[in-house]
Amino acid sequence: GNLTAASCRPKPCKIQPPANSSLGNCTPLLHSSARCKPKCDLGYALFPNRTVACSKGVLSNFTCKPAPCIGPDQPPSNGNAGNCTNKMASGKTCNFSCNEGYESNGS
C-alpha cells in the first residue's frame, strides 16, 4: 500500500452571531487568517472593530452595542447647544437653550 503524508492545518472558527446581529458577509465556519464583517441590527454598531478575525480556531471578540446618536453639527439658530454634542451615547439626553425672546421648536 501507499502512505499519504500527514499535514496539520490551522483550525477554522465557528461563528455564532451575538444578540442584535446576523452573519453579514461571514460564513458559519471562518477559515483561519480570514476576516469577515457580521451585520448588526438597525441602531447597533459592531464593537470593538468593524471586522472579526479567525486565528487558529480562536475568533476575535465582538458584540453589537447600541450605536451613538448623531446630531447636528451646529447649535440651533437663535440659541446655543447647551450640553448637546454632535455624537451622543444611545439613551443619553441633552438640553439646548434658546436666546432671549425665542422658544424651542423640536428636539
TITI-586890 format. One record per atom (N, C-alpha, C): atom name; residue number from 1; x, y, z; residue in one letter. Coordinates in nm, 2 decimals, decimal comma, padded with zeros to 4 digits, always signed. Layout:
  lumvo  kolmar      c1      c2      c3  vexdo
     CA     NUM       X       Y       Z      A
...
This chain:
  lumvo  kolmar      c1      c2      c3  vexdo
      N       1  +00,08  -00,12  +00,00      G
     CA       1  +00,00  +00,00  +00,00      G
      C       1  +00,08  +00,13  +00,00      G
      N       2  +00,02  +00,23  -00,02      N
     CA       2  +00,08  +00,37  -00,02      N
      C       2  +00,04  +00,45  +00,10      N
      N       3  +00,13  +00,51  +00,16      L
     CA       3  +00,10  +00,61  +00,27      L
      C       3  +00,10  +00,75  +00,21      L
      N       4  +00,00  +00,82  +00,26      T
     CA       4  +00,00  +00,96  +00,23      T
      C       4  +00,06  +01,05  +00,34      T
      N       5  +00,12  +01,15  +00,30      A
     CA       5  +00,19  +01,24  +00,40      A
      C       5  +00,08  +01,31  +00,49      A
      N       6  +00,10  +01,31  +00,61      A
     CA       6  +00,02  +01,38  +00,71      A
      C       6  +00,05  +01,53  +00,71      A
      N       7  -00,05  +01,61  +00,74      S
     CA       7  -00,03  +01,75  +00,75      S
      C       7  -00,12  +01,81  +00,86      S
      N       8  -00,08  +01,92  +00,91      C
     CA       8  -00,16  +01,99  +01,01      C
      C       8  -00,20  +02,12  +00,95      C
      N       9  -00,32  +02,16  +00,97      R
     CA       9  -00,36  +02,29  +00,92      R
      C       9  -00,43  +02,37  +01,03      R
      N      10  -00,43  +02,50  +01,03      P
     CA      10  -00,49  +02,58  +01,13      P
      C      10  -00,64  +02,55  +01,14      P
      N      11  -00,69  +02,55  +01,26      K
     CA      11  -00,84  +02,53  +01,28      K
      C      11  -00,92  +02,65  +01,23      K
      N      12  -01,04  +02,62  +01,18      P
     CA      12  -01,13  +02,73  +01,14      P
      C      12  -01,20  +02,78  +01,27      P
      N      13  -01,28  +02,88  +01,26      C
     CA      13  -01,36  +02,93  +01,37      C
      C      13  -01,51  +02,92  +01,34      C
      N      14  -01,58  +02,87  +01,44      K
     CA      14  -01,73  +02,87  +01,42      K
      C      14  -01,78  +03,01  +01,47      K
      N      15  -01,87  +03,06  +01,39      I
     CA      15  -01,93  +03,20  +01,42      I
      C      15  -02,07  +03,18  +01,46      I
      N      16  -02,10  +03,22  +01,58      Q
     CA      16  -02,24  +03,23  +01,63      Q
      C      16  -02,27  +03,38  +01,65      Q
      N      17  -02,35  +03,44  +01,57      P
     CA      17  -02,37  +03,58  +01,59      P
      C      17  -02,43  +03,62  +01,72      P
      N      18  -02,38  +03,72  +01,79      P
     CA      18  -02,43  +03,76  +01,92      P
      C      18  -02,57  +03,82  +01,90      P
      N      19  -02,63  +03,86  +02,01      A
     CA      19  -02,76  +03,93  +02,01      A
      C      19  -02,75  +04,05  +01,92      A
      N      20  -02,86  +04,09  +01,86      N
     CA      20  -02,87  +04,21  +01,78      N
      C      20  -02,78  +04,21  +01,66      N
      N      21  -02,76  +04,09  +01,60      S
     CA      21  -02,67  +04,08  +01,48      S
      C      21  -02,71  +03,96  +01,40      S
      N      22  -02,65  +03,95  +01,28      S
     CA      22  -02,66  +03,84  +01,19      S
      C      22  -02,52  +03,81  +01,13      S
      N      23  -02,51  +03,71  +01,05      L
     CA      23  -02,38  +03,67  +00,99      L
      C      23  -02,32  +03,78  +00,90      L
      N      24  -02,40  +03,86  +00,84      G
     CA      24  -02,35  +03,96  +00,74      G
      C      24  -02,28  +03,89  +00,63      G
      N      25  -02,15  +03,92  +00,60      N
     CA      25  -02,08  +03,85  +00,49      N
      C      25  -01,99  +03,74  +00,55      N
      N      26  -02,01  +03,70  +00,67      C
     CA      26  -01,94  +03,59  +00,73      C
      C      26  -02,01  +03,46  +00,70      C
      N      27  -01,94  +03,35  +00,70      T
     CA      27  -01,99  +03,22  +00,69      T
      C      27  -01,99  +03,15  +00,82      T
      N      28  -02,07  +03,05  +00,85      P
     CA      28  -02,08  +02,99  +00,98      P
      C      28  -01,94  +02,93  +01,02      P
      N      29  -01,86  +02,90  +00,93      L
     CA      29  -01,72  +02,85  +00,95      L
      C      29  -01,62  +02,93  +00,88      L
      N      30  -01,54  +03,01  +00,96      L
     CA      30  -01,44  +03,10  +00,90      L
      C      30  -01,31  +03,04  +00,91      L
      N      31  -01,24  +03,04  +00,79      H
     CA      31  -01,10  +02,98  +00,78      H
      C      31  -01,01  +03,07  +00,87      H
      N      32  -00,90  +03,00  +00,92      S
     CA      32  -00,80  +03,07  +01,00      S
      C      32  -00,73  +03,18  +00,91      S
      N      33  -00,70  +03,29  +00,96      S
     CA      33  -00,64  +03,40  +00,90      S
      C      33  -00,74  +03,48  +00,81      S
      N      34  -00,87  +03,44  +00,81      A
     CA      34  -00,97  +03,51  +00,74      A
      C      34  -01,04  +03,62  +00,82      A
      N      35  -01,10  +03,72  +00,76      R
     CA      35  -01,18  +03,82  +00,83      R
      C      35  -01,31  +03,83  +00,76      R
      N      36  -01,41  +03,88  +00,84      C
     CA      36  -01,54  +03,90  +00,78      C
      C      36  -01,61  +04,01  +00,86      C
      N      37  -01,73  +04,05  +00,81      K
     CA      37  -01,80  +04,16  +00,88      K
      C      37  -01,94  +04,11  +00,92      K
      N      38  -01,97  +04,08  +01,04      P
     CA      38  -02,10  +04,05  +01,08      P
      C      38  -02,19  +04,17  +01,07      P
      N      39  -02,32  +04,16  +01,06      K
     CA      39  -02,41  +04,27  +01,04      K
      C      39  -02,49  +04,29  +01,17      K
      N      40  -02,48  +04,41  +01,22      C
     CA      40  -02,55  +04,45  +01,34      C
      C      40  -02,69  +04,49  +01,30      C
      N      41  -02,79  +04,47  +01,38      D
     CA      41  -02,93  +04,52  +01,36      D
      C      41  -02,93  +04,67  +01,35      D
      N      42  -03,03  +04,72  +01,29      L
     CA      42  -03,05  +04,87  +01,28      L
      C      42  -03,04  +04,93  +01,42      L
      N      43  -02,96  +05,04  +01,44      G
     CA      43  -02,95  +05,10  +01,56      G
      C      43  -02,83  +05,05  +01,65      G
      N      44  -02,76  +04,95  +01,60      Y
     CA      44  -02,65  +04,89  +01,67      Y
      C      44  -02,52  +04,90  +01,59      Y
      N      45  -02,41  +04,90  +01,65      A
     CA      45  -02,28  +04,91  +01,58      A
      C      45  -02,19  +04,80  +01,63      A
      N      46  -02,10  +04,75  +01,54      L
     CA      46  -02,01  +04,64  +01,58      L
      C      46  -01,90  +04,69  +01,66      L
      N      47  -01,87  +04,63  +01,77      F
     CA      47  -01,77  +04,67  +01,87      F
      C      47  -01,68  +04,55  +01,90      F
      N      48  -01,55  +04,56  +01,92      P
     CA      48  -01,47  +04,68  +01,91      P
      C      48  -01,42  +04,72  +01,77      P
      N      49  -01,43  +04,63  +01,67      N
     CA      49  -01,38  +04,66  +01,54      N
      C      49  -01,49  +04,65  +01,44      N
      N      50  -01,46  +04,68  +01,31      R
     CA      50  -01,56  +04,67  +01,21      R
      C      50  -01,56  +04,53  +01,15      R
      N      51  -01,45  +04,45  +01,17      T
     CA      51  -01,45  +04,32  +01,12      T
      C      51  -01,40  +04,22  +01,24      T
      N      52  -01,43  +04,09  +01,22      V
     CA      52  -01,38  +03,99  +01,31      V
      C      52  -01,28  +03,91  +01,24      V
      N      53  -01,19  +03,84  +01,31      A
     CA      53  -01,09  +03,76  +01,25      A
      C      53  -01,08  +03,63  +01,32      A
      N      54  -01,03  +03,53  +01,24      C
     CA      54  -01,01  +03,40  +01,30      C
      C      54  -00,86  +03,37  +01,30      C
      N      55  -00,81  +03,32  +01,41      S
     CA      55  -00,67  +03,28  +01,42      S
      C      55  -00,66  +03,15  +01,49      S
      N      56  -00,63  +03,05  +01,41      K
     CA      56  -00,61  +02,91  +01,46      K
      C      56  -00,72  +02,86  +01,55      K
      N      57  -00,84  +02,88  +01,51      G
     CA      57  -00,96  +02,84  +01,59      G
      C      57  -01,01  +02,93  +01,69      G
      N      58  -00,95  +03,05  +01,70      V
     CA      58  -00,99  +03,15  +01,80      V
      C      58  -01,04  +03,27  +01,73      V
      N      59  -01,17  +03,30  +01,75      L
     CA      59  -01,24  +03,41  +01,69      L
      C      59  -01,22  +03,54  +01,77      L
      N      60  -01,19  +03,65  +01,71      S
     CA      60  -01,18  +03,78  +01,79      S
      C      60  -01,32  +03,81  +01,85      S
      N      61  -01,31  +03,87  +01,97      N
     CA      61  -01,44  +03,90  +02,04      N
      C      61  -01,51  +04,01  +01,96      N
      N      62  -01,64  +04,00  +01,96      F
     CA      62  -01,72  +04,11  +01,90      F
      C      62  -01,86  +04,11  +01,96      F
      N      63  -01,92  +04,22  +01,96      T
     CA      63  -02,06  +04,24  +02,00      T
      C      63  -02,12  +04,35  +01,93      T
      N      64  -02,25  +04,36  +01,93      C
     CA      64  -02,32  +04,47  +01,87      C
      C      64  -02,38  +04,55  +01,98      C
      N      65  -02,34  +04,68  +02,00      K
     CA      65  -02,38  +04,77  +02,10      K
      C      65  -02,47  +04,88  +02,04      K
      N      66  -02,56  +04,94  +02,12      P
     CA      66  -02,64  +05,05  +02,07      P
      C      66  -02,54  +05,16  +02,00      P
      N      67  -02,58  +05,20  +01,88      A
     CA      67  -02,50  +05,29  +01,81      A
      C      67  -02,52  +05,43  +01,87      A
      N      68  -02,41  +05,52  +01,86      P
     CA      68  -02,43  +05,65  +01,91      P
      C      68  -02,53  +05,73  +01,82      P
      N      69  -02,59  +05,83  +01,88      C
     CA      69  -02,68  +05,92  +01,80      C
      C      69  -02,60  +06,03  +01,74      C
      N      70  -02,62  +06,06  +01,62      I
     CA      70  -02,55  +06,17  +01,55      I
      C      70  -02,65  +06,29  +01,54      I
      N      71  -02,60  +06,40  +01,60      G
     CA      71  -02,69  +06,52  +01,60      G
      C      71  -02,63  +06,62  +01,50      G
      N      72  -02,69  +06,74  +01,50      P
     CA      72  -02,65  +06,85  +01,41      P
      C      72  -02,51  +06,90  +01,45      P
      N      73  -02,44  +06,95  +01,35      D
     CA      73  -02,30  +07,00  +01,38      D
      C      73  -02,31  +07,14  +01,43      D
      N      74  -02,42  +07,21  +01,42      Q
     CA      74  -02,43  +07,35  +01,46      Q
      C      74  -02,54  +07,36  +01,57      Q
      N      75  -02,52  +07,45  +01,66      P
     CA      75  -02,63  +07,48  +01,76      P
      C      75  -02,75  +07,53  +01,68      P
      N      76  -02,87  +07,53  +01,75      P
     CA      76  -02,99  +07,58  +01,68      P
      C      76  -02,97  +07,73  +01,65      P
      N      77  -03,03  +07,77  +01,54      S
     CA      77  -03,03  +07,92  +01,51      S
      C      77  -03,10  +07,99  +01,63      S
      N      78  -03,05  +08,10  +01,66      N
     CA      78  -03,10  +08,18  +01,77      N
      C      78  -03,10  +08,11  +01,91      N
      N      79  -03,00  +08,03  +01,92      G
     CA      79  -02,98  +07,96  +02,05      G
      C      79  -02,84  +07,90  +02,06      G
      N      80  -02,82  +07,82  +02,17      N
     CA      80  -02,69  +07,76  +02,18      N
      C      80  -02,70  +07,61  +02,22      N
      N      81  -02,60  +07,53  +02,20      A
     CA      81  -02,60  +07,39  +02,21      A
      C      81  -02,62  +07,34  +02,35      A
      N      82  -02,59  +07,42  +02,45      G
     CA      82  -02,60  +07,38  +02,59      G
      C      82  -02,51  +07,26  +02,61      G
      N      83  -02,56  +07,15  +02,66      N
     CA      83  -02,47  +07,03  +02,69      N
      C      83  -02,49  +06,93  +02,58      N
      N      84  -02,54  +06,96  +02,46      C
     CA      84  -02,56  +06,87  +02,35      C
      C      84  -02,43  +06,87  +02,26      C
      N      85  -02,40  +06,75  +02,22      T
     CA      85  -02,28  +06,73  +02,13      T
      C      85  -02,33  +06,67  +02,00      T
      N      86  -02,25  +06,67  +01,89      N
     CA      86  -02,30  +06,61  +01,77      N
      C      86  -02,29  +06,46  +01,77      N
      N      87  -02,23  +06,39  +01,87      K
     CA      87  -02,23  +06,25  +01,88      K
      C      87  -02,25  +06,21  +02,03      K
      N      88  -02,37  +06,15  +02,06      M
     CA      88  -02,40  +06,11  +02,20      M
      C      88  -02,43  +05,97  +02,21      M
      N      89  -02,40  +05,91  +02,32      A
     CA      89  -02,43  +05,77  +02,35      A
      C      89  -02,58  +05,74  +02,35      A
      N      90  -02,62  +05,63  +02,30      S
     CA      90  -02,76  +05,59  +02,29      S
      C      90  -02,82  +05,60  +02,43      S
      N      91  -02,94  +05,65  +02,44      G
     CA      91  -03,01  +05,66  +02,57      G
      C      91  -02,98  +05,79  +02,65      G
      N      92  -02,88  +05,87  +02,61      K
     CA      92  -02,84  +05,99  +02,68      K
      C      92  -02,93  +06,10  +02,62      K
      N      93  -02,95  +06,20  +02,71      T
     CA      93  -03,03  +06,32  +02,67      T
      C      93  -02,94  +06,45  +02,69      T
      N      94  -02,98  +06,55  +02,63      C
     CA      94  -02,91  +06,68  +02,64      C
      C      94  -03,01  +06,79  +02,64      C
      N      95  -02,97  +06,91  +02,67      N
     CA      95  -03,06  +07,03  +02,67      N
      C      95  -02,99  +07,14  +02,60      N
      N      96  -03,05  +07,20  +02,50      F
     CA      96  -03,01  +07,32  +02,43      F
      C      96  -03,09  +07,43  +02,49      F
      N      97  -03,05  +07,55  +02,46      S
     CA      97  -03,13  +07,67  +02,50      S
      C      97  -03,15  +07,77  +02,39      S
      N      98  -03,25  +07,85  +02,40      C
     CA      98  -03,28  +07,95  +02,30      C
      C      98  -03,24  +08,09  +02,36      C
      N      99  -03,21  +08,17  +02,26      N
     CA      99  -03,18  +08,31  +02,30      N
      C      99  -03,31  +08,38  +02,36      N
      N     100  -03,28  +08,49  +02,43      E
     CA     100  -03,40  +08,57  +02,48      E
      C     100  -03,49  +08,60  +02,37      E
      N     101  -03,62  +08,58  +02,40      G
     CA     101  -03,72  +08,61  +02,30      G
      C     101  -03,76  +08,50  +02,20      G
      N     102  -03,69  +08,38  +02,22      Y
     CA     102  -03,72  +08,27  +02,13      Y
      C     102  -03,76  +08,15  +02,22      Y
      N     103  -03,83  +08,06  +02,15      E
     CA     103  -03,87  +07,93  +02,22      E
      C     103  -03,83  +07,81  +02,14      E
      N     104  -03,82  +07,70  +02,20      S
     CA     104  -03,77  +07,58  +02,13      S
      C     104  -03,88  +07,53  +02,04      S
      N     105  -03,84  +07,47  +01,93      N
     CA     105  -03,93  +07,41  +01,83      N
      C     105  -03,86  +07,28  +01,78      N
      N     106  -03,89  +07,16  +01,84      G
     CA     106  -03,83  +07,04  +01,80      G
      C     106  -03,74  +07,00  +01,92      G
      N     107  -03,67  +06,88  +01,89      S
     CA     107  -03,58  +06,83  +02,00      S
      C     107  -03,45  +06,78  +01,94      S
